Amino acid sequence: MKTLGISVYPEHSTYEEVFAYMRKAGELGYKRVFTCFLSVKESKEELVKNFSKFCKVAHECGLKVSADTNPEVFEHIGATPYDLSIFHEIGLDIIRLDGHFSAAEDAAITRNPYGIMIEYNASGAIGFENLIETGADQENMCFCSNFFPQRHTGMGLQRYIELTSRYKKAGFRVASFVSSNQPNTFGPWPVFDGLPTIEMHRDLPVDLQVRHLAAMNYCQDILIGNAYASDEELKKLASLDLTKITMRAKLVDDITETEKEIVYWDKHNQRGDCNENIIRSSWPRMIFKGKSIPARSEKGLQHIVATYLS
């Protein structure tokens, strides 16, 4: 089942704003919240105090908490791949490894006694087969793509497909990021061009980004990378049916009732002999057999195409 998530960065905001945003998301059915420990400068004691409250509020909102880490973060707070007790004390659900330890440590960390999920970087060719052979617990592994704050640095679509398809085929859950289009949104760093995983998504309406990821079906968790998305954006995403490929349509003025029935019929099924441009459904020729659709003039067809492309 696909789920939605948000991202928050308390070091660049206030906890009051963060908690209010998490409560909105939780009420709308979002299931995850991502944050970043890479830029946290707090002492170990401050981190435990602040993020324990953070995780408590997130869990009250029905959100699982994932945090970006690397070996430097572990060293800063006194954790090791063999001792995740501080993350357990905080209440963290998922540790995302932006950097790596040794092969043995990368495998051992998945066998932690707390059931903390270990999330590896999906934006690279991780040798998960070797990890599993080394003793990693496959049931406690998942993957998450990077997000990209600077324009023109995001992943190309084909490269995204190549990488994420490896992890999906192996049965791992994959998370990817989309980007709010609100002004003055931010992430861990002072760059303000959005935070998508795929470069072609930058500047697109956020619901279109989500619908595209859902249609491709390479990831199961879709997270808004920048903060804060608007209430309208949060609600629009929450209203999407992520189990189906959905498109927004502009209907021409002279559409017939039969054509409208076909457009809004909710059981279309893509044929296997499809291409990149068209999702082709054969069912209407059977379900709506016998109903008349008057032929349009060439000018009328040109108008439909122009409307579709606008």
Secondary structure, 3 states (H helix, E strand, C coil): CCEEEEECCHHHCCHHHHHHHHHHHHHCCCCEEEEECCCCCCCHHHHHHHHHHHHHHHHHCCCEEEEEECHHHHHHHCCECCECHHHHHHCCCEEEECCCCCHHHHHHHHHCCCCCEEEEECCCCCCHHHHHHCCCCHHHEEEECCCCCCCCCCECHHHHHHHHHHHHHCCCCEEEEECCCCCCCECCCCCCCCCCCEHHHCCCCHHHHHHHHHHHCCCCEEEECCECCCHHHHHHHHCCCCCCCCCCCCCCCCCCHHHHHHHHCCCCCECCCCCCCCCCECCHHHHCCCCCCCCCCHHHHHHHHHHHHC
